[in-house]
Amino acid sequence: MNRQSTSDARPPELVHALLDEAAADAAPDAVAVTDGTGRWTYRELAAHSHAVDAWLEERGVGHGDRVLAQLPSTRELVALFYGVSRRGAVLVSLNPGMKDFHLRSVLANAEPRLVVAADAAVDRVAEFSPAPVLGAGEFWRDVSALHEKGARAAAPAEVGAEDIAALVYTSGSTAAPKAVICPHGPMLFASYAIQLELGYRPDDVVFCRFPISWDYGLYKILLAALGRSELVLADGESDLVLLKRIRESGATVVPIVPSLATMICSLAEREPAPEGTSRVRMFTNTGAALPRPTADALRAAFPGAEVVRQFGQTECKRISVLPPEFEDTKRDSVGRPLPGTKVFVLGPDGAELPTGETGEIVVEGPHVMPGYWRAPEITERTFRRHAATGALRLHTGDYGHLDDDGFLYYEGRRDDMFKRKGVRMSTTEIEAATMDIPGVRAAAALPPGEDRDLAVCVVGDVAPHTVLRELARRLEPAKVPGLCRVVDELPLTLHGKHERKQLALLFEGNSR
């Protein structure tokens, strides 16, 4: 991949302007987005987004109003995203799997002007929503009618790069979901910087398994537009047909997290493709470290495909990308900072640490978001101005170090780091060592609890005592877990990360 200069021609700084540029540049029949029911070209998507803008105008939605959508990832949701952008409003996209307990919290925090929900959920959500709740069917019937007329908003909104395009709710370590404020400018800068590294192309088919409610899915809309690529939305596809859909869609780019990668490898082992038929040229990983055996299995199942490691947070979208040409020489790195951004490693006193020393990863650049929606205290802790320069910095709560070449090495989150027998360690390094054991397909480590020793939970064809014995060969004594469980599958969050509260239940009653 070619890393270009950020002084090259820049894309628009508004979400909907990016679509308009793509629609103008793309070939007449270039497909923009495909889902389980059909596909739209870039021109068709742009026209539908104008109809959404007109629909929102009819309902009194204006600049800065929040539009909350709890919908599956479909073409209609993509059109809603762009249409909300045209109106100068703010999209709040929530996973359909979000439970009422958290949904109530989000509604109170976001205070949307209106809510669009699945038809079957309208009555339930309306019981506790202060805003009007419309069904997806009604919403799209009205928009389709406007689209047939070629409707556009009577009074187009004035939108600036500093205006908020989306609120992305994350759970993190807080009891209630919190929303990262995502203005147009930072979102477009992050997308452009990622595109400089990944290089999406007009002949690419991007197979997106992730919900648009997660930033990993949301930014695929922007990256596909930058590359003039086709985006295939497959969030609702059954796991059983996942590999078949990747092949049938002609996917060339497949974003993954480790759990999805493991599933793809298992399916490919059972259903190998005829030689020379795979079109996949690139897998991109984020969310958690991708074990090396899994990356190797992907390359074996999809000959010629690159596996690109990425590292980031919603609060700045992406921090670093490891180009494939450094896979061997920087094998433990999560990559180099995005073009136009900076990464620092700071000690407890806030001073910058020398290369090789571990500290908190701090990020600076135009992609750093301004904070959390209506959460001033946590914003103040996480987003801080540098005393000397005044630059806004994201204090990630992640720990790692830089090498002499500026490549970043991730060592764990603040919550994942702990001491045992006087030795500082992280769950990340224990999981990496566990994944090195033959027969282990997935692993999750749990720090010691009040009544539980350091533990590891694995999926694979291996006995617990074998795991512990092999870890004793790979780790220093203090880092070897005292407990191990082998399970059929690891409990995961909606975003494919380890659900550690559920994992802890597997070890209840086990003392030190």
C-alpha positions as CSV (number, residue, x, y, z in Angstrom):
1,M,0.0,0.0,0.0
2,N,1.2,3.5,-0.8
3,R,1.3,6.0,2.0
4,Q,0.7,9.4,0.4
5,S,1.1,12.9,1.7
6,T,-1.8,14.6,3.5
7,S,-1.0,17.6,1.3
8,D,-2.6,15.8,-1.6
9,A,-6.1,16.8,-2.7
10,R,-8.4,16.4,0.2
11,P,-12.0,15.2,0.1
12,P,-15.0,17.3,1.2
13,E,-15.3,18.0,4.9
14,L,-19.0,17.1,5.1
15,V,-20.5,13.6,5.1
16,H,-23.1,14.3,2.4
17,A,-20.7,16.2,0.2
18,L,-18.5,13.1,0.1
19,L,-21.5,11.2,-1.3
20,D,-22.2,13.9,-3.8
21,E,-18.6,13.9,-5.0
22,A,-18.7,10.1,-5.3
23,A,-22.0,10.2,-7.2
24,A,-20.5,12.7,-9.6
25,D,-17.2,10.8,-10.1
26,A,-18.6,7.2,-10.2
27,A,-19.5,5.5,-13.5
28,P,-23.3,5.7,-14.1
29,D,-23.9,2.1,-12.9
30,A,-21.3,2.0,-10.2
31,V,-22.8,0.2,-7.2
32,A,-22.6,2.1,-3.9
33,V,-24.4,-0.2,-1.5
34,T,-25.9,-3.7,-1.5
35,D,-28.0,-5.5,1.2
36,G,-30.1,-8.6,1.3
37,T,-32.9,-7.1,-0.8
38,G,-31.1,-5.1,-3.5
39,R,-28.6,-2.6,-4.5
40,W,-28.2,1.1,-5.3
41,T,-25.8,3.0,-7.5
42,Y,-24.1,6.1,-6.0
43,R,-26.6,8.3,-7.9
44,E,-29.5,6.3,-6.6
45,L,-28.2,6.5,-3.0
46,A,-27.7,10.3,-3.4
47,A,-31.2,10.7,-4.7
48,H,-32.7,8.7,-1.8
49,S,-30.7,10.8,0.7
50,H,-32.2,13.9,-0.7
51,A,-35.6,12.4,-0.2
52,V,-34.7,11.6,3.4
53,D,-33.7,15.2,3.8
54,A,-37.1,16.4,2.5
55,W,-38.8,13.9,4.8
56,L,-37.0,15.2,7.8
57,E,-37.7,18.8,6.8
58,E,-41.5,18.0,6.7
59,R,-41.2,16.7,10.3
60,G,-39.6,19.8,11.6
61,V,-36.1,18.3,12.1
62,G,-33.5,21.1,12.0
63,H,-29.9,21.9,12.6
64,G,-28.4,20.0,15.6
65,D,-31.6,17.9,16.2
66,R,-30.9,14.2,17.0
67,V,-32.5,11.5,14.9
68,L,-32.3,8.2,16.7
69,A,-32.5,5.0,14.6
70,Q,-32.6,1.5,16.1
71,L,-32.6,-0.4,12.8
72,P,-30.8,-3.2,11.1
73,S,-27.9,-2.2,8.7
74,T,-29.6,-1.8,5.4
75,R,-29.5,0.6,2.4
76,E,-32.3,2.6,4.0
77,L,-30.1,3.3,7.1
78,V,-27.3,4.4,4.9
79,A,-29.6,6.8,3.1
80,L,-30.9,8.0,6.5
81,F,-27.3,8.7,7.6
82,Y,-26.6,10.9,4.5
83,G,-30.0,12.5,4.7
84,V,-29.6,13.5,8.3
85,S,-26.2,14.9,7.3
86,R,-27.9,17.1,4.7
87,R,-30.3,18.4,7.2
88,G,-27.5,19.4,9.6
89,A,-28.9,17.0,12.1
90,V,-27.2,14.3,14.1
91,L,-27.7,10.5,13.5
92,V,-27.8,8.4,16.6
93,S,-27.7,4.8,15.3
94,L,-28.3,2.1,17.9
95,N,-27.8,-1.7,17.6
96,P,-31.2,-3.4,17.4
97,G,-29.9,-5.7,20.1
98,M,-29.6,-2.9,22.7
99,K,-31.9,-3.7,25.6
100,D,-34.6,-1.4,27.0
101,F,-32.5,-0.7,30.1
102,H,-29.8,1.0,28.1
103,L,-32.1,2.4,25.5
104,R,-33.9,4.4,28.1
105,S,-30.6,5.8,29.2
106,V,-29.7,6.8,25.6
107,L,-33.1,8.4,25.0
108,A,-32.7,10.5,28.1
109,N,-29.1,11.5,27.2
110,A,-29.6,12.1,23.5
111,E,-33.1,13.7,23.6
112,P,-33.9,12.9,20.0
113,R,-36.3,14.9,17.9
114,L,-37.7,11.7,16.5
115,V,-37.0,7.9,16.7
116,V,-37.2,5.4,13.8
117,A,-37.5,1.8,15.0
118,A,-38.3,-1.6,13.6
119,D,-42.1,-1.9,13.1
120,A,-42.4,-4.6,15.7
121,A,-40.7,-2.5,18.3
122,V,-42.6,0.8,17.8
123,D,-45.3,0.3,20.6
124,R,-42.7,-0.9,23.1
125,V,-40.2,1.9,22.5
126,A,-43.1,4.5,22.4
127,E,-43.9,3.6,26.0
128,F,-40.8,5.2,27.3
129,S,-39.7,7.6,24.5
130,P,-40.6,11.3,24.9
131,A,-40.0,11.7,21.2
132,P,-42.3,10.5,18.4
133,V,-41.5,6.9,17.4
134,L,-42.0,5.9,13.8
135,G,-41.9,2.5,12.3
136,A,-39.3,1.6,9.6
137,G,-42.1,0.7,7.2
138,E,-43.9,4.0,7.5
139,F,-40.6,5.9,7.3
140,W,-39.6,4.2,4.1
141,R,-43.0,4.4,2.4
142,D,-42.9,8.2,2.9
143,V,-39.3,8.5,1.7
144,S,-40.0,6.3,-1.3
145,A,-42.9,8.5,-2.3
146,L,-40.8,11.6,-2.1
147,H,-38.0,9.9,-4.0
148,E,-40.5,9.1,-6.8
149,K,-41.2,12.8,-7.1
150,G,-37.5,13.7,-7.1
151,A,-38.1,15.6,-4.0
152,R,-35.5,17.8,-2.3
153,A,-35.6,19.9,0.8
154,A,-37.3,23.3,0.2
155,A,-34.7,25.0,2.5
156,P,-31.3,23.2,2.3
157,A,-29.5,23.4,5.6
158,E,-26.2,25.2,6.1
159,V,-23.8,22.7,7.6
160,G,-20.2,23.3,8.7
161,A,-17.3,20.9,9.3
162,E,-17.5,21.6,13.0
163,D,-21.2,20.5,13.2
164,I,-22.0,17.1,14.7
165,A,-22.7,14.4,12.2
166,A,-23.2,11.5,14.6
167,L,-23.3,10.4,18.2
168,V,-21.7,7.0,18.6
169,Y,-22.7,5.3,21.8
170,T,-20.2,3.1,23.5
171,S,-20.3,1.2,26.7
172,G,-16.7,1.2,27.8
173,S,-16.2,1.0,31.5
174,T,-19.2,3.1,32.4
175,A,-22.5,1.7,33.7
176,A,-24.5,3.5,31.1
177,P,-23.7,4.0,27.4
178,K,-21.8,7.2,26.6
179,A,-21.8,9.0,23.3
180,V,-18.7,10.1,21.4
181,I,-19.4,13.4,19.6
182,C,-18.4,13.0,16.0
183,P,-18.3,16.2,13.9
184,H,-18.1,16.1,10.1
185,G,-14.5,17.4,9.9
186,P,-12.9,14.9,12.2
187,M,-14.9,12.0,10.7
188,L,-13.8,12.9,7.2
189,F,-10.2,13.5,8.2
190,A,-10.0,10.1,9.9
191,S,-11.6,8.4,6.9
192,Y,-9.2,10.1,4.5
193,A,-6.2,9.2,6.6
194,I,-7.3,5.5,6.8
195,Q,-7.9,5.5,3.1
196,L,-4.3,6.7,2.5
197,E,-3.2,3.5,4.3
198,L,-5.7,1.0,3.0
199,G,-6.4,2.2,-0.5
200,Y,-10.0,1.2,-1.2
201,R,-10.5,1.1,-5.0
202,P,-13.4,1.4,-7.4
203,D,-13.2,-2.3,-8.1
204,D,-13.4,-3.2,-4.4
205,V,-16.4,-5.0,-2.8
206,V,-16.3,-4.3,0.9
207,F,-18.1,-7.0,2.9
208,C,-19.3,-5.4,6.1
209,R,-20.5,-7.8,8.8
210,F,-20.7,-5.1,11.5
211,P,-23.7,-2.9,12.4
212,I,-23.7,0.7,11.4
213,S,-24.3,1.5,15.1
214,W,-20.6,0.6,15.7
215,D,-18.1,3.0,14.3
216,Y,-16.3,0.1,12.5
217,G,-19.5,-0.3,10.4
218,L,-20.3,3.4,10.2
219,Y,-17.0,4.3,8.8
220,K,-17.2,1.7,6.1
221,I,-19.9,3.9,4.5
222,L,-17.4,6.7,4.3
223,L,-14.4,4.6,3.2
224,A,-16.4,2.9,0.5
225,A,-17.4,6.4,-0.8
226,L,-13.8,7.5,-0.8
227,G,-12.8,4.5,-2.8
228,R,-15.9,4.6,-5.0
229,S,-16.3,1.0,-3.8
230,E,-19.3,-1.2,-3.4
231,L,-20.4,-1.7,0.2
232,V,-22.1,-5.0,1.0
233,L,-24.1,-4.9,4.3
234,A,-24.2,-8.3,5.8
235,D,-24.9,-7.7,9.5
236,G,-28.1,-9.7,9.3
237,E,-26.6,-12.8,7.6
238,S,-26.6,-16.1,9.3
239,D,-23.2,-17.4,10.5
240,L,-23.8,-20.6,8.6
241,V,-23.9,-18.8,5.2
242,L,-21.2,-16.2,6.0
243,L,-18.4,-17.8,3.9
244,K,-20.9,-18.4,1.1
245,R,-21.9,-14.8,1.1
246,I,-18.3,-13.6,1.0
247,R,-17.7,-15.7,-2.1
248,E,-21.0,-14.9,-3.8
249,S,-20.7,-11.2,-3.3
250,G,-17.2,-11.2,-4.8
251,A,-15.8,-9.5,-1.7
252,T,-12.3,-8.1,-2.1
253,V,-12.1,-6.3,1.3
254,V,-13.4,-8.0,4.5
255,P,-13.2,-6.1,7.8
256,I,-12.9,-8.5,10.8
257,V,-12.5,-8.8,14.5
258,P,-10.8,-11.9,15.9
259,S,-14.0,-13.8,16.7
260,L,-15.3,-13.3,13.1
261,A,-11.9,-14.3,11.7
262,T,-12.0,-17.5,13.7
263,M,-15.4,-18.3,12.3
264,I,-14.4,-17.6,8.7
265,C,-11.3,-19.9,9.2
266,S,-13.5,-22.7,10.6
267,L,-15.9,-22.4,7.7
268,A,-13.1,-22.3,5.1
269,E,-11.6,-25.4,6.6
270,R,-14.9,-27.3,6.1
271,E,-15.7,-25.7,2.7
272,P,-12.4,-25.0,0.9
273,A,-12.8,-22.8,-2.2
274,P,-11.6,-24.1,-5.6
275,E,-8.1,-22.9,-6.3
276,G,-7.9,-19.4,-7.8
277,T,-11.5,-18.5,-7.1
278,S,-11.1,-16.2,-4.1
279,R,-11.2,-12.5,-4.8
280,V,-10.4,-11.3,-1.3
281,R,-7.3,-9.1,-1.4
282,M,-7.4,-7.7,2.1
283,F,-8.7,-8.4,5.6
284,T,-8.6,-5.5,8.1
285,N,-8.7,-6.2,11.8
286,T,-9.6,-4.1,14.8
287,G,-11.4,-4.4,18.1
288,A,-8.8,-6.7,19.7
289,A,-5.4,-8.2,18.8
290,L,-5.6,-10.8,16.0
291,P,-3.7,-13.9,17.0
292,R,-0.9,-14.8,14.6
293,P,-2.3,-18.4,14.0
294,T,-5.6,-16.9,13.0
295,A,-3.9,-14.4,10.6
296,D,-1.9,-17.3,9.1
297,A,-5.1,-19.4,8.7
298,L,-6.8,-16.5,6.8
299,R,-3.8,-16.2,4.4
300,A,-3.9,-20.0,3.8
301,A,-7.7,-20.0,3.1
302,F,-7.5,-16.9,0.9
303,P,-4.3,-17.1,-1.0
304,G,-2.8,-13.7,-1.9
305,A,-4.9,-11.8,0.7
306,E,-3.2,-9.4,3.1
307,V,-4.1,-9.2,6.7
308,V,-3.9,-5.6,8.0
309,R,-3.7,-4.9,11.7
310,Q,-5.3,-1.7,13.0
311,F,-5.6,-0.1,16.4
312,G,-7.9,2.7,17.5
313,Q,-10.8,4.0,19.6
314,T,-14.1,5.6,18.6
315,E,-12.8,8.8,20.3
316,C,-10.5,9.3,17.3
317,K,-11.6,6.4,15.1
318,R,-8.2,5.1,14.2
319,I,-4.7,5.5,15.9
320,S,-2.4,3.3,13.8
321,V,-2.3,0.9,10.9
322,L,0.4,-1.8,10.3
323,P,1.1,-2.1,6.5
324,P,1.5,-5.7,5.5
325,E,5.1,-5.1,4.3
326,F,6.0,-4.7,8.0
327,E,4.2,-7.9,9.1
328,D,7.5,-9.8,9.6
329,T,9.9,-7.0,10.8
330,K,7.3,-5.4,13.2
331,R,5.4,-8.6,14.0
332,D,4.2,-7.5,17.4
333,S,3.3,-3.9,16.5
334,V,-0.1,-2.4,15.9
335,G,1.3,-0.1,13.3
336,R,2.4,3.5,12.8
337,P,0.3,6.5,13.5
338,L,-2.1,7.7,10.8
339,P,-0.9,10.3,8.4
340,G,-1.2,13.8,9.9
341,T,-1.5,12.5,13.5
342,K,0.9,12.0,16.4
343,V,1.1,9.4,19.1
344,F,2.9,9.9,22.4
345,V,3.6,7.6,25.3
346,L,3.3,9.4,28.7
347,G,4.4,8.4,32.2
348,P,2.3,8.9,35.4
349,D,3.6,12.4,35.7
350,G,2.5,13.3,32.1
351,A,6.0,13.5,30.8
352,E,6.8,11.9,27.5
353,L,8.7,8.6,27.9
354,P,11.7,7.4,25.8
355,T,11.2,4.8,23.1
356,G,10.8,1.3,24.5
357,E,9.3,2.4,27.8
358,T,5.6,1.6,28.6
359,G,3.1,4.3,29.4
360,E,-0.3,5.6,28.5
361,I,-0.9,6.0,24.8
362,V,-2.0,9.6,24.0
363,V,-3.1,10.8,20.5
364,E,-3.1,14.2,18.9
365,G,-4.5,15.2,15.5
366,P,-7.5,16.5,13.6
367,H,-9.3,13.2,14.1
368,V,-9.5,13.6,17.9
369,M,-13.2,14.1,18.6
370,P,-14.2,17.0,20.9
371,G,-15.6,14.8,23.7
372,Y,-18.6,12.9,25.1
373,W,-22.1,14.2,24.7
374,R,-23.3,15.8,27.9
375,A,-20.6,14.2,30.0
376,P,-18.3,17.1,31.0
377,E,-16.4,15.2,33.8
378,I,-15.4,12.2,31.7
379,T,-14.7,14.5,28.8
380,E,-12.3,16.6,30.9
381,R,-10.4,13.4,32.0
382,T,-10.1,11.9,28.6
383,F,-9.8,14.9,26.2
384,R,-7.2,17.4,27.5
385,R,-5.4,20.4,26.0
386,H,-1.6,20.3,26.0
387,A,-0.4,22.9,28.4
388,A,2.3,24.3,26.0
389,T,0.7,24.0,22.6
390,G,-3.0,24.0,23.4
391,A,-3.5,21.0,21.1
392,L,-6.4,18.7,22.0
393,R,-5.1,15.3,23.0
394,L,-7.0,12.0,23.6
395,H,-5.8,10.1,26.7
396,T,-6.8,6.6,25.7
397,G,-6.4,4.6,28.9
398,D,-4.5,2.2,26.7
399,Y,-0.9,1.3,27.5
400,G,2.0,0.5,25.2
401,H,5.3,1.8,23.9
402,L,6.9,3.2,20.7
403,D,10.0,1.9,19.0
404,D,12.8,3.9,17.4
405,D,11.0,3.8,14.0
406,G,7.8,5.3,15.5
407,F,5.8,2.0,15.5
408,L,3.4,1.5,18.3
409,Y,3.1,-1.6,20.5
410,Y,-0.1,-2.2,22.5
411,E,0.2,-3.8,25.9
412,G,-3.3,-3.5,27.3
413,R,-6.0,-1.3,28.6
414,R,-5.7,0.3,32.0
415,D,-8.5,-2.0,33.2
416,D,-6.6,-5.0,31.7
417,M,-3.3,-4.3,33.5
418,F,-2.7,-5.6,37.0
419,K,-0.1,-6.9,39.4
420,R,0.2,-10.5,40.6
421,K,2.9,-11.7,42.9
422,G,4.5,-8.3,42.5
423,V,4.8,-8.6,38.7
424,R,3.0,-6.1,36.4
425,M,1.2,-7.8,33.5
426,S,-1.8,-7.6,31.2
427,T,-4.5,-9.9,30.0
428,T,-3.4,-9.2,26.4
429,E,0.0,-10.9,26.8
430,I,-1.5,-13.9,28.6
431,E,-4.1,-14.3,25.8
432,A,-1.3,-14.0,23.1
433,A,0.7,-16.8,24.8
434,T,-2.4,-18.9,25.1
435,M,-3.2,-18.6,21.4
436,D,0.3,-19.9,20.7
437,I,-0.7,-23.3,22.1
438,P,-1.5,-25.9,19.4
439,G,-5.2,-26.7,19.5
440,V,-6.4,-23.3,21.0
441,R,-8.7,-21.4,18.7
442,A,-9.7,-18.5,21.0
443,A,-8.7,-17.4,24.4
444,A,-9.7,-14.8,27.0
445,A,-7.9,-14.0,30.3
446,L,-9.4,-12.7,33.5
447,P,-7.4,-10.7,36.1
448,P,-7.5,-12.0,39.7
449,G,-10.7,-11.2,41.5
450,E,-11.6,-11.0,45.2
451,D,-12.3,-14.8,45.3
452,R,-10.7,-15.9,42.0
453,D,-7.1,-16.5,40.9
454,L,-5.8,-15.3,37.5
455,A,-7.8,-17.4,35.0
456,V,-7.9,-18.2,31.3
457,C,-10.8,-19.4,29.3
458,V,-10.2,-21.2,25.9
459,V,-12.0,-22.6,22.9
460,G,-10.2,-25.6,21.3
461,D,-9.3,-29.2,21.3
462,V,-7.1,-29.2,24.4
463,A,-7.4,-30.0,28.1
464,P,-7.3,-27.4,30.8
465,H,-4.2,-28.9,32.4
466,T,-2.4,-28.9,29.1
467,V,-3.1,-25.2,28.6
468,L,-1.7,-24.4,32.0
469,R,1.4,-26.6,31.4
470,E,2.1,-25.0,28.1
471,L,1.6,-21.5,29.5
472,A,4.2,-22.4,32.2
473,R,6.6,-23.0,29.3
474,R,5.9,-19.6,27.7
475,L,5.4,-17.2,30.6
476,E,7.3,-16.4,33.7
477,P,5.8,-18.1,36.8
478,A,3.9,-15.1,38.1
479,K,2.0,-14.8,34.8
480,V,0.8,-18.4,34.6
481,P,-2.9,-18.5,35.4
482,G,-4.1,-20.7,38.3
483,L,-7.3,-21.6,36.6
484,C,-8.4,-22.7,33.1
485,R,-11.8,-23.6,31.5
486,V,-12.4,-25.0,28.1
487,V,-15.7,-23.9,26.5
488,D,-17.5,-24.3,23.2
489,E,-17.5,-20.5,22.6
490,L,-16.5,-17.4,24.4
491,P,-19.2,-14.9,25.4
492,L,-18.9,-11.8,23.3
493,T,-20.3,-8.2,23.3
494,L,-22.4,-7.0,20.4
495,H,-19.1,-5.7,18.9
496,G,-17.3,-9.0,19.1
497,K,-15.2,-8.2,22.2
498,H,-14.8,-10.5,25.2
499,E,-17.7,-10.2,27.6
500,R,-15.7,-10.4,30.8
501,K,-18.6,-10.3,33.2
502,Q,-20.0,-13.4,31.6
503,L,-16.6,-15.0,31.6
504,A,-16.2,-14.4,35.3
505,L,-19.4,-16.4,36.0
506,L,-17.7,-19.5,34.6
507,F,-15.2,-19.3,37.5
508,E,-17.6,-18.5,40.3
509,G,-16.7,-20.5,43.4
510,N,-13.1,-20.9,42.5
511,S,-10.8,-19.5,45.2
512,R,-7.2,-18.7,45.0
